[in-house]
């Protein structure tokens, strides 16, 4: 079958290890099912895999891709939950989690095999391309907002780094949930897009907000950390799920954190139940993922190059 895979690891030039071509059909395993992929989306996790983060030489070649929507063996339209336990059968309560592409072959292929537990029905109102955007970036944003930040309608939230997959999802979801949404971006065009998606105000990174917020959605890391902490009201919550600008901010702002009794919460992906809630949220409210580009699978390199350059607002989707 045709697939997009990591053949080599290169921390400095990750795309040098990206290959497109024929790979073996998925293995048959007890309790697993094979899904015919109709659409899959790219994540920064795929670039990190090509750099060797979470993926070792011993696991190569590895088909990339965490997210997909397609047709299961019974002809149902489905979405995949991409968090898989180390035993390969769902995620047990004491089991270490992994994502597709870390231990098991990923979704950027004509077919992918996953535990049957990881398959959810796709709502009829969502296209395959839209559904394929949800299991990583959108699920991460959903968990950050509604589980770990615990925000409620009427609260105020700051989303750092508008344009990225998680940040874009957070803006749309927060607006749909009745929150006051503020966003930052270095790029004027992305700030304008954030306003069009429903942000109440946008500023450059470090800019002054109209008010202190109840929660900050942080995926940028070192470059925005100080601004995130300073933007919170007393007792507010900073939720972090990434550090694309680096993990070590120049100032930790510890005095402000303890004096104002701020909460700092780490967040990674989300549960199968949360993904089902997200699917229902989208079906009920009419919210749809923001898709930047749709490409056929055999043009995946173009999508990876666009993602690496940072020329993305929303998600890049590949169709099989």
BARO-639303 format. One record per residue (C-alpha): residue number from 1; x, y, z; residue in three letters. Coordinates in steps of 0.05 Angstrom, whole numbers. Example, Ala and Ser with C-alpha at 12.3 -4.5 7.8 and 13.67 -1.06 7.14 Angstrom:
residues 2
(1, (246, -90, 156), 'ala')
(2, (273, -21, 143), 'ser')
This chain:
residues 320
(1, (0, 0, 0), 'unk')
(2, (22, 73, -11), 'unk')
(3, (45, 109, 52), 'unk')
(4, (85, 168, 79), 'unk')
(5, (139, 146, 127), 'unk')
(6, (202, 163, 166), 'unk')
(7, (259, 125, 135), 'unk')
(8, (315, 163, 172), 'unk')
(9, (321, 210, 231), 'unk')
(10, (355, 277, 224), 'unk')
(11, (348, 327, 281), 'unk')
(12, (372, 386, 239), 'unk')
(13, (338, 370, 172), 'unk')
(14, (278, 328, 190), 'unk')
(15, (248, 326, 120), 'unk')
(16, (310, 291, 93), 'unk')
(17, (284, 228, 125), 'unk')
(18, (214, 233, 96), 'unk')
(19, (197, 181, 43), 'unk')
(20, (134, 166, 2), 'unk')
(21, (124, 97, -27), 'unk')
(22, (100, 26, -18), 'unk')
(23, (97, -4, 51), 'unk')
(24, (70, -72, 76), 'unk')
(25, (-3, -79, 93), 'unk')
(26, (-21, -73, 167), 'unk')
(27, (-9, -134, 210), 'unk')
(28, (-69, -173, 234), 'unk')
(29, (-74, -173, 311), 'unk')
(30, (-127, -201, 357), 'unk')
(31, (-173, -146, 380), 'unk')
(32, (-150, -98, 325), 'unk')
(33, (-186, -74, 263), 'unk')
(34, (-163, -45, 197), 'unk')
(35, (-190, 22, 174), 'unk')
(36, (-188, 47, 102), 'unk')
(37, (-164, 118, 109), 'unk')
(38, (-203, 172, 73), 'unk')
(39, (-168, 232, 106), 'unk')
(40, (-111, 243, 154), 'unk')
(41, (-83, 308, 183), 'unk')
(42, (-12, 330, 198), 'unk')
(43, (13, 351, 267), 'unk')
(44, (79, 380, 292), 'unk')
(45, (86, 312, 325), 'unk')
(46, (102, 285, 256), 'unk')
(47, (160, 334, 248), 'unk')
(48, (185, 316, 318), 'unk')
(49, (183, 243, 299), 'unk')
(50, (228, 257, 239), 'unk')
(51, (275, 292, 287), 'unk')
(52, (278, 229, 330), 'unk')
(53, (235, 254, 388), 'unk')
(54, (195, 195, 413), 'unk')
(55, (218, 153, 354), 'unk')
(56, (282, 113, 355), 'unk')
(57, (324, 85, 298), 'unk')
(58, (303, 14, 318), 'unk')
(59, (230, 30, 300), 'unk')
(60, (245, 53, 229), 'unk')
(61, (214, 53, 178), 'unk')
(62, (153, 83, 213), 'unk')
(63, (91, 107, 177), 'unk')
(64, (75, 176, 203), 'unk')
(65, (8, 207, 222), 'unk')
(66, (-33, 206, 286), 'unk')
(67, (-101, 227, 261), 'unk')
(68, (-149, 195, 211), 'unk')
(69, (-221, 185, 191), 'unk')
(70, (-244, 130, 145), 'unk')
(71, (-284, 66, 135), 'unk')
(72, (-279, 7, 183), 'unk')
(73, (-284, -66, 164), 'unk')
(74, (-361, -64, 172), 'unk')
(75, (-369, -5, 126), 'unk')
(76, (-380, 47, 181), 'unk')
(77, (-353, 118, 176), 'unk')
(78, (-305, 125, 235), 'unk')
(79, (-255, 169, 271), 'unk')
(80, (-193, 142, 306), 'unk')
(81, (-171, 157, 377), 'unk')
(82, (-95, 158, 368), 'unk')
(83, (-74, 145, 441), 'unk')
(84, (-57, 71, 447), 'unk')
(85, (-34, 33, 508), 'unk')
(86, (32, -3, 509), 'unk')
(87, (-3, -71, 508), 'unk')
(88, (-38, -49, 444), 'unk')
(89, (-109, -57, 470), 'unk')
(90, (-139, 10, 486), 'unk')
(91, (-111, 48, 546), 'unk')
(92, (-112, 14, 614), 'unk')
(93, (-116, 53, 679), 'unk')
(94, (-44, 38, 698), 'unk')
(95, (-16, 33, 628), 'unk')
(96, (35, 78, 597), 'unk')
(97, (6, 114, 537), 'unk')
(98, (35, 121, 467), 'unk')
(99, (13, 155, 404), 'unk')
(100, (8, 123, 337), 'unk')
(101, (77, 129, 303), 'unk')
(102, (115, 120, 368), 'unk')
(103, (106, 44, 374), 'unk')
(104, (53, 28, 322), 'unk')
(105, (49, 48, 248), 'unk')
(106, (11, 112, 234), 'unk')
(107, (-46, 138, 192), 'unk')
(108, (-12, 169, 131), 'unk')
(109, (-27, 109, 89), 'unk')
(110, (-83, 77, 50), 'unk')
(111, (-99, 32, 110), 'unk')
(112, (-82, 32, 184), 'unk')
(113, (-93, -19, 239), 'unk')
(114, (-114, 1, 309), 'unk')
(115, (-146, -31, 370), 'unk')
(116, (-221, -38, 358), 'unk')
(117, (-229, 1, 424), 'unk')
(118, (-198, 62, 390), 'unk')
(119, (-251, 68, 335), 'unk')
(120, (-309, 117, 343), 'unk')
(121, (-368, 131, 297), 'unk')
(122, (-360, 194, 256), 'unk')
(123, (-420, 242, 260), 'unk')
(124, (-455, 245, 193), 'unk')
(125, (-449, 321, 191), 'unk')
(126, (-374, 321, 193), 'unk')
(127, (-334, 308, 129), 'unk')
(128, (-276, 259, 130), 'unk')
(129, (-229, 318, 122), 'unk')
(130, (-260, 355, 182), 'unk')
(131, (-263, 293, 226), 'unk')
(132, (-189, 277, 212), 'unk')
(133, (-169, 343, 245), 'unk')
(134, (-200, 327, 313), 'unk')
(135, (-163, 270, 348), 'unk')
(136, (-97, 306, 365), 'unk')
(137, (-98, 383, 360), 'unk')
(138, (-172, 394, 372), 'unk')
(139, (-176, 341, 426), 'unk')
(140, (-116, 373, 460), 'unk')
(141, (-150, 441, 458), 'unk')
(142, (-216, 412, 484), 'unk')
(143, (-182, 379, 544), 'unk')
(144, (-141, 442, 559), 'unk')
(145, (-202, 486, 560), 'unk')
(146, (-257, 445, 591), 'unk')
(147, (-221, 392, 633), 'unk')
(148, (-156, 424, 657), 'unk')
(149, (-173, 499, 656), 'unk')
(150, (-245, 486, 677), 'unk')
(151, (-270, 549, 643), 'unk')
(152, (-344, 565, 640), 'unk')
(153, (-387, 610, 596), 'unk')
(154, (-371, 683, 611), 'unk')
(155, (-298, 669, 631), 'unk')
(156, (-240, 702, 594), 'unk')
(157, (-184, 662, 561), 'unk')
(158, (-119, 680, 527), 'unk')
(159, (-95, 635, 470), 'unk')
(160, (-21, 644, 454), 'unk')
(161, (5, 633, 383), 'unk')
(162, (-57, 639, 339), 'unk')
(163, (-48, 598, 275), 'unk')
(164, (-23, 533, 304), 'unk')
(165, (-69, 474, 304), 'unk')
(166, (-83, 472, 379), 'unk')
(167, (-87, 548, 385), 'unk')
(168, (-135, 554, 327), 'unk')
(169, (-179, 500, 356), 'unk')
(170, (-178, 534, 424), 'unk')
(171, (-203, 599, 395), 'unk')
(172, (-261, 566, 358), 'unk')
(173, (-281, 521, 416), 'unk')
(174, (-276, 577, 468), 'unk')
(175, (-318, 624, 426), 'unk')
(176, (-371, 570, 415), 'unk')
(177, (-373, 557, 490), 'unk')
(178, (-389, 629, 507), 'unk')
(179, (-320, 652, 530), 'unk')
(180, (-287, 719, 519), 'unk')
(181, (-227, 702, 475), 'unk')
(182, (-162, 739, 467), 'unk')
(183, (-105, 715, 422), 'unk')
(184, (-34, 732, 404), 'unk')
(185, (8, 724, 341), 'unk')
(186, (71, 754, 312), 'unk')
(187, (38, 754, 244), 'unk')
(188, (-13, 809, 226), 'unk')
(189, (-49, 763, 178), 'unk')
(190, (-58, 709, 231), 'unk')
(191, (-83, 761, 281), 'unk')
(192, (-136, 782, 230), 'unk')
(193, (-156, 709, 219), 'unk')
(194, (-163, 700, 294), 'unk')
(195, (-212, 758, 296), 'unk')
(196, (-251, 727, 239), 'unk')
(197, (-256, 662, 278), 'unk')
(198, (-287, 698, 337), 'unk')
(199, (-231, 725, 381), 'unk')
(200, (-255, 788, 417), 'unk')
(201, (-186, 821, 412), 'unk')
(202, (-117, 804, 386), 'unk')
(203, (-49, 831, 405), 'unk')
(204, (24, 819, 388), 'unk')
(205, (61, 772, 435), 'unk')
(206, (72, 808, 501), 'unk')
(207, (18, 860, 486), 'unk')
(208, (-29, 888, 537), 'unk')
(209, (-97, 854, 542), 'unk')
(210, (-164, 890, 556), 'unk')
(211, (-168, 851, 621), 'unk')
(212, (-135, 796, 663), 'unk')
(213, (-159, 728, 641), 'unk')
(214, (-185, 666, 678), 'unk')
(215, (-142, 618, 637), 'unk')
(216, (-85, 618, 587), 'unk')
(217, (-77, 565, 533), 'unk')
(218, (-2, 559, 524), 'unk')
(219, (32, 519, 468), 'unk')
(220, (89, 567, 451), 'unk')
(221, (132, 560, 513), 'unk')
(222, (193, 602, 528), 'unk')
(223, (176, 661, 483), 'unk')
(224, (107, 674, 514), 'unk')
(225, (113, 644, 584), 'unk')
(226, (123, 710, 621), 'unk')
(227, (66, 743, 585), 'unk')
(228, (21, 683, 599), 'unk')
(229, (35, 687, 674), 'unk')
(230, (26, 762, 677), 'unk')
(231, (-40, 759, 639), 'unk')
(232, (-75, 716, 692), 'unk')
(233, (-122, 743, 745), 'unk')
(234, (-108, 720, 817), 'unk')
(235, (-125, 647, 822), 'unk')
(236, (-124, 638, 746), 'unk')
(237, (-99, 576, 709), 'unk')
(238, (-44, 568, 658), 'unk')
(239, (-51, 504, 617), 'unk')
(240, (9, 483, 576), 'unk')
(241, (12, 428, 524), 'unk')
(242, (73, 447, 483), 'unk')
(243, (135, 490, 479), 'unk')
(244, (150, 503, 405), 'unk')
(245, (195, 562, 422), 'unk')
(246, (234, 522, 475), 'unk')
(247, (222, 492, 543), 'unk')
(248, (263, 539, 586), 'unk')
(249, (235, 609, 594), 'unk')
(250, (284, 664, 615), 'unk')
(251, (240, 681, 675), 'unk')
(252, (198, 630, 711), 'unk')
(253, (156, 683, 746), 'unk')
(254, (154, 641, 810), 'unk')
(255, (140, 701, 856), 'unk')
(256, (78, 719, 816), 'unk')
(257, (55, 646, 812), 'unk')
(258, (56, 635, 887), 'unk')
(259, (35, 705, 909), 'unk')
(260, (-27, 705, 863), 'unk')
(261, (-40, 632, 876), 'unk')
(262, (-38, 615, 802), 'unk')
(263, (-47, 544, 777), 'unk')
(264, (0, 515, 724), 'unk')
(265, (-27, 451, 693), 'unk')
(266, (6, 405, 642), 'unk')
(267, (-40, 375, 589), 'unk')
(268, (-28, 321, 538), 'unk')
(269, (-79, 297, 485), 'unk')
(270, (-145, 272, 514), 'unk')
(271, (-185, 211, 530), 'unk')
(272, (-231, 171, 484), 'unk')
(273, (-291, 197, 523), 'unk')
(274, (-267, 269, 513), 'unk')
(275, (-259, 256, 438), 'unk')
(276, (-330, 230, 436), 'unk')
(277, (-353, 292, 473), 'unk')
(278, (-315, 335, 423), 'unk')
(279, (-347, 299, 364), 'unk')
(280, (-416, 311, 395), 'unk')
(281, (-398, 384, 410), 'unk')
(282, (-381, 396, 337), 'unk')
(283, (-443, 359, 312), 'unk')
(284, (-489, 397, 359), 'unk')
(285, (-461, 468, 353), 'unk')
(286, (-441, 467, 280), 'unk')
(287, (-368, 482, 298), 'unk')
(288, (-320, 456, 246), 'unk')
(289, (-245, 450, 246), 'unk')
(290, (-205, 503, 208), 'unk')
(291, (-172, 471, 148), 'unk')
(292, (-114, 508, 117), 'unk')
(293, (-97, 460, 60), 'unk')
(294, (-122, 395, 31), 'unk')
(295, (-73, 353, -10), 'unk')
(296, (-74, 283, -38), 'unk')
(297, (-30, 234, -1), 'unk')
(298, (22, 232, -56), 'unk')
(299, (35, 306, -46), 'unk')
(300, (48, 298, 28), 'unk')
(301, (118, 329, 23), 'unk')
(302, (87, 396, 3), 'unk')
(303, (45, 394, 66), 'unk')
(304, (105, 376, 110), 'unk')
(305, (145, 433, 80), 'unk')
(306, (88, 482, 93), 'unk')
(307, (83, 458, 165), 'unk')
(308, (158, 464, 176), 'unk')
(309, (158, 536, 149), 'unk')
(310, (102, 555, 196), 'unk')
(311, (58, 578, 138), 'unk')
(312, (-4, 546, 167), 'unk')
(313, (-69, 572, 198), 'unk')
(314, (-108, 511, 220), 'unk')
(315, (-96, 441, 195), 'unk')
(316, (-64, 409, 135), 'unk')
(317, (-104, 348, 112), 'unk')
(318, (-82, 292, 66), 'unk')
(319, (-134, 251, 29), 'unk')
(320, (-124, 179, 7), 'unk')
